[in-house]
Each structure stands twice: as structure tokens, then as C-alpha cells.
Amino acid sequence: QFEYLERAVSKLKLVVPATLLIIFVLLYLIFGRLDEAALIMGTLPFALTGGIWMLYLLHFNQSVATGVGFIALAGVSAEFGVVMLIYLKNALKEQGADPDPAQVETAVREGALLRVRPKAMTVAVILAGLLPILLGSGAGSEVMSRIAAPMIGGMLTAPLLSMFVLPAAYLLLRQRRALLASAHLQVRE
């Protein structure tokens, strides 16, 4: 069992970074901007903290099963960020070609508010599906509960992060860009 665990840990050391790299490349391909892909990737560690806390509260050790749960959580968390960023970008696009910082703030606020209800519904469905797996007993439940635990913990932190931190960080990113664009315009005039 120890040898099996060692082999599994060595494989996870390859799989986890490869998964994160694939997520980053896909984000870059979706948005075409490094800063926006990095913004979503930067939120992943914070989203994963809910999973870490859940493992701690349940007294689960890190294992291959929890590693799989964290990989799944990273994917769901990245998806939350992608959808939020798409809504923010669409709301910003409605403001025109070169919005000023006040228009950027209004657009980000409107885009983030549009995601509250769908996000709450998604999280509720995920939690409703995973709670029976976490609490279940029977054949295979010990492994399945360790896969579900990080995802349930992450479903408590990832949505909050994508609804509050991601819009705020995107607002700072876009306001800076809007200020630089308006300063550049003033210099040209």
C-alpha cells in the first residue's frame, strides 16, 4: 500500500501541474489576453482554500481521492471565473468602445449582479448532488467521500470569490486600462 501511495503521489505531482497548465492555456485561448487568464488562475488558490478547510474539519488526510476532488474543484472554480468574466466583459462592451472609469465601474457592477441568481442555483445543485456522496455509507463511500469533500468545501468559497473578488480585481484592471487610455487620448490632443 505504501508503494502504491508513493506511485500515486508521484503521478499527482505531474497531473496537477499539467491540469493547471491546461486550464491556463484554455483560459488564454478563450480570452486572448494573458492578464485575464492570469486573473482567473490567480483566484484558484483562494477557491481551493474551502476544500482544504473541509478536509481539515472532517479530519481527512491528503490522498489520491482528495487530489482528484481538488482537480475537479479547480475546473469548476475556473468555470465560475470564466462565466463571470464573460458577463463582465459583455456588460462593459455595452458601455461603448472607450468607457471612462465611472462607466467601467457601472458595467462591472451590472455584470456581476446578473450572475448572482444563476450562481446560487448552480452552487445549490452541486451541493445537493455532493452531500449524499459525502454523507453516504456503503461500498466505496470512503473513497467517494474524500473526492466530494474538497468540492463541497470549495463550493462554499469559490462562488463567493467569483462574485466579489473577481469583479473587484477586474474593475481595478479595467479602470487602470481606462485611465491609461484617457491619458493617452489627452496627450494626443
N, C-alpha and C positions, 0 to 999 in steps of 0.2 A: 504494500500500500504506500509505503514511503517512496519507493522508486516511482510508482505511478504518479504520486503527487509531485515529485520533482520534475518528471517529464511534462506534466500538465502545466506547472508553473513556468517552465522554460518556453513552452508553446504560447502561453498567455503573454510572456514578455515580447513575443513577436506579433501576436494577434492584436493586442490592444493598441500599440503604436500604429500598426498598419490600418486598423479601423479608424483611428483619429486622423490619419493622413488621408484616407479615402473620404472621410466626411469633409475635411478641409478642401480637398480638390473638388468635390461635388458642390460645395458652397461657392467656391470661386467660379465654377462653371455656371452656376445659377445666376450669380450677381455680377460677375465680370469685374469685380473690384476686390482688391486684397483687403482694404480696410473693413469692408462689410463682412467678408468671410472671417476675418480675424475677430471682429466684434462678436459674432456668434460663437466662434471657438473659445473666445475669452470667457463666455458665460458658462461653458460646460463644467469647469471645475466647481463653480458655485452651485450649479444644479445638482451635481453629484454629491454634494455635502448632505443632502437629505437622505440619500442612500446609505452613506457612512453612518449617520446618526441612527438610522433604523437598525443597521447591523449591530451597533453598539447597544441599543436599547433591548434588542432581542437576544443579546449575548451570542451572536453568530460569529464564527471566525471567518476570515477571508478564505475562500476556496474557489475551485473552478466554477462551481454553480453560481456563487456570488459574482464572480468575474463576468459570467455570461449575463447576469442581471444588470451589471453596470454597463456592459456594451449595449444592451437593449435600451437602457436608460439614456445613454449618450445619444443614441439615434432619435429617440422620442424628444429629448430636450433640444437637439439640433432642429428637428422638425418644428417644434414650437417656435424657436427663434426665426426660422425661415418664414413661416406663415406670418408672424408678427412683423418682420421686416418688409415683407411684400405689402402688407396692409399700410405700413408707414410710408413706404415709397409711393404707393398709389395715391394716398391722401396728399402727399407732397406734390405729386405730379399735377393734381387738380389745382394747385396754387399758381401754376404757371412755370415758365422757363427759369427765371431767376428770382425766387422768392426772397424777401428780406427776412431777417431773423425772427421778427414777430409772426410772419406768415409760416415760417418753419415750425415755430412752437405751436401754433394753432393746428397745423396739419398733423403734427406728431400726436397731439392730444386727441384729435378726432380719430386718427387711425388706430390708436391704442384702445380707445373706448369701443370701437367697433368689434374688437376681439374679446371683450370680457365675457359675454354670454357664450359664444362658441367654445372658448377656452374652458369655462366652468363645466360645460356639458361634456367635453372631451375628457377632462380630468375625472369627472364623476363616473363616466362609463369605464374608464381604465381602472379606477379604484374598485368599482363594483365587480369587475372581472377578476381582479387580482386578489382581493381579500379572501374569497373562498379558497384560493390556492395557498395563501399564506396560513390560513387557519385550519386547513384540511388535515385529515389524518388518513392513513391507509398506505397502500403500496406506492412508493415513490414520493410520498409527500415531504419527506425530509429534504430531498434534493430540490423539489419544486418550490418549497417554501423559501429556500435560500436564493433561488432565482427571482422570486416575486418580491422579497424583502427590499432589495435596493430600489426596485422600480416603484414600490409603494412609497418609500421614503422620498424618492426623487419627485414623485407626483405631488408632494406637499411643497417642495421648494422650487422646482423648475417652472411651474406656472406663475408663481409669484415673481420669480426672477424675470421671466419673459414679459410679464405685464408691467413691471415697474422699472427694473434696472435697464433692460434693453431699450425701451423707448427713451429713457433719460440719457443713456450713452449715445444713442443715435441722434438725439436732439443736440447734444454737445458737438458731435461730429459734423452734423449738417449746419448748425449755426456758425461754427468756425468757417466752414466752406462758404456760407453765405456772406459772412463778414469779409472774408478774403476776396470774394468776387465783387462785392460792392466797393471795397477799397481799390481794387484793380480798375474798376469802371471809373471811379473818381480821378484816378491818376491819368487815365487815358483822355478824360475830358479836359 
